[in-house]
Amino acid sequence: MPIADLTAALSAPIRGAEDIQSLEEFFKRPEVLAFYTESQDASLTSANLQACADLLPSLHPSRASALALMCGSLVEDDADPAIAFPALQALLQQWLQRLRPYCAQEVEDDDEDVDAADRQIWKDALARMEDMPPDERWEVEALQQAVDVLVLPMMTMLMRSRRNHEAFVSDDALIALLYPMATNNDSLPFEQLHYLWMAYQLSYEDELIVVLPTSKTGFVARAHAINNTFHAFTLLQILIGEHAEALGVTRDIPAREPDMDGDSADFQWLQAGAYTRGELTQPMLWAWGEAALRRNMSKHGKRVLIALETDEGTKRNWSGFNGIIHEAHAPSLTFTRYLTADEVAFYLQ
């Protein structure tokens, strides 16, 4: 059977860097080709993906990441993205935990503003890399490469499954490793890992409440795979422009494209707690644009943004936040319905 042949072939020991194959060599292996060909039969795809998920933890990282990439290819061809994802997520956490001691943010010797602890972390990471014997270095480098390869199928599965995304963002231990290693890591940098941090920032809201206190109107929108709150502002301002008359908006709302690189605020965007008993009590409680949309405050169990139509207050510009991060990333903000007058008052209480 192809799975038996695949298991036997990939379970052979890897004793040194010379035993690690390139991805091109891996996918030319007869056992891999036979298994992949069989897996394209729709009646066998799910079972074969599960077989891969079961096999992955026992493999050397270089082979596990290549096999995971094959799983991602099947998902791109419409296989279930949820079958293998938990195994990939578990592998990523294990691998990042092993590599964490070698990762640190660079500290300049003459930088007097750096905390002593951060300076020591940088020195320790460099020392570990420099003192590593050759028979260990190749393993670390192979693991580093495996992480970058693993990111590719994980992104494919994250972008196609909200369930996967929910499991990913709720994995506190993994995210605690991911953030510094993807964003503040100069001693053992990764080329692809930052995409998973960008995926972590995505937000989904089935009922995003938008209130316009000036006209005492508002609406409900469905937010799907929104990069961050700046991205939400752009898409929401498109919806406000389309519904300006019904919402009683008096200012001119410029035309926009959803994926435009830069934009600016037509409103003073605030969080739910800015209003108390119908009055603006905390005008500086901004909806922070760089933050994930889901990080904004909730009120009465719903995520709420307040679009204050005023010529006063801080107005912000932004760029680089509105693009897609993966070919399967399809962000959208969809108008659902208008708020009633009672609902507007309810969310401003």
Secondary structure, DSSP 8 states (H G I E B T S, - for coil): -HHHHHHHHHTS---SGGG---HHHHHHSHHHHHHHHHHTSHHHHHHHHHHHHHHGGGS-HHHHHHHHHHHHHHHHTT--TTSSHHHHHHHHHHHHHHHGGG------TT-TTS-HHHHHHHHHHHHHHHH--HHHHHHHHHHHHHHHHHHHHHHHHHTT-HHHHHHHHT-HHHHHHHHHHHHS--SS--SSHHHHHHHHH-EEEEEEEEEETTTTEEEEEEEEEE-SHHHHHHHHHHHHHHTHHHHT--S------TT-SEEE-SSEEEEGGGEETTEE--TT-B--TTS-GGGS-EETTEEEEEEE--SSS---EEES-SS-SSTT---EEEEEEE--HHHHHHHT-
